[in-house]
Amino acid sequence: MTDFEPFPAGFLWGAATSAYQIEGSPLADGAGPSIWHRFSHTPGRTLGGVAADVACDHYHRWAEDVDLMRDLGLGSYRLSLSWSRLLPEGRGRPNPRGIDFYSRLIDRLLERGIVPMVTLYHWDLPAALDDRGGWLNPDSRSWFADYAQVAFEALGDRVPWWVTLNEPWVIAHDGYWTGVNAPGHRNAFELPRVSHHLLCAHAAAVQVYRSAWHEHIGIVVNLEPKDSARDSAADRAAVERADIYWNQQYLDPVFFGRYPDGLAELFGDAWPEPPAEDLAFIRQPVDFVGVNYYTRKVVREDDAAWPDRAGPVPVANARYTDTNWEVFPAGLTRALCWVKERYGNVPLFVTENGAALTDPPPGSDGVIDDPMRVEYLREHVGAVREAMRQGADVRGYYVWSLLDNLEWSNGFSKRFGIVGVDFATQVRRPKASALYYRDLIRSRGAQMAKA
């Protein structure tokens, strides 16, 4: 493959968002509150007390946003459903107005030639279920299966790609250990229980899908290659522990029906030995794995960093984004090839990849000039190509994110979008990165060399 050989004709070029981050109107038309609605309305939980009551107002501007996707030439759009829009109490009677919102959105995407990839769960558990224990409750698998059934019945005839969970590592670690995400717990004993229940829920949704629908369903994980800060046995052991905790914990059970060796030792007394029947159940066949990649971590032994005892170390002379993540494109190649080598040549998507950067005001032409994000895209799409050269079966790439949005507990302070949003007026403005991505799509990747 030469530097200018195009990506395959069927390669899906897309952009990704999530419901809570862009939709706004979280309680509109019969929707119930989510844990993120509750969390963001709790003083001190988000930067500046910001909540997503309006966000990007996508709930009202969805048609305009789909036309924007068409103008950028997107072949696919990855969105998530708000569970509590479809089921305000998390269970029971569906909300027809919530279903209708997503049905109209899916129809519009298809009319514009854009393939939908739909995520069932991108962190916004119905608050009513959190009151029943949320992901700590072993019944959560059946709640999720019932929700998945509703979603599949409503949209499964038009959606060819489904994701069960987005980043279960983040759901568990930041929701139940660091507390920086909803529901904001800080309990070591809850962390491995939540992780296990998430995997059981994933498997339950896959099982429901296999019963009547026959397109594609998979899971999305955030992967971070780990490197040793020093050439020492202690730091190399820290790398192994971090890899187990970050990268192997959620894929080993899906593919092997077991947790990785060493994970129980990391958790110590907090580890609940999972039932064998659960592990067999989790091993439901998936059609693809989505990889969210933002950075790698250089780590050293650090006994204060529970549970993996691997503390991050800054890299001298490296580039960093506004989230303090090192820009390291080669890590994306490594992550994709690692999945291939460990789990077989499963179809892969890069389901999120992007950079939070400080953008200048729009120019006289209305375009926001963001050359660092253009370079980020060029380098990372090149890293995808390199993974494909090495044999990884990568089927698509989704930039995070289509729009500037609410970056969870960071509020509106981190701008990931290739399209800028003025949150006071809701005016959308393309950034140079959006125009570059448009040309990249048109050229099937050859535009990389012209950045």
Buried (B, 14 or more C-beta within 10 A) or exposed (E): EEEEEEBEEEBBBBBBBBBBBBBBBBBBBEBBBBBBBBBBBBEEBBEEEBBBBBBBBBBBBBEEBBEBBBEBBBBBBBBBBBBBBBBBBBBEEBBEEBBEBBBEBBBBBBEBEBBBBBBBBBBBBBBBBBEBEBBBBEEBBBBBBBBBBBBBBBBBEBBEBBBBBBBBBBBBBBBBBEBBBBBBBEEBEBBBBBBBBBBBBBBBBBBBBEEEBEEBBBBBBBBBBBBBBEEEEEBBBBBBBBBBBBBBBBBBBBBBBBBBEBBBEBBEEBBEEBEEEBBEBBBBEBBBBBBBBBBBBBBBBBEEBBBBBBBBBEBEEEEEBBBEBBBBBBBBBBBBBBBBEBBEEBBBBBBBBBBBBEBEEBEEEEBBBBBBBBBBBBBBBBBBBBBBEEEBBBBBBBBBBBBBBBBBBBBBBBBBBBBBBEBEEBEBBBBBBBBBBBBBBEBBBBBBEEB
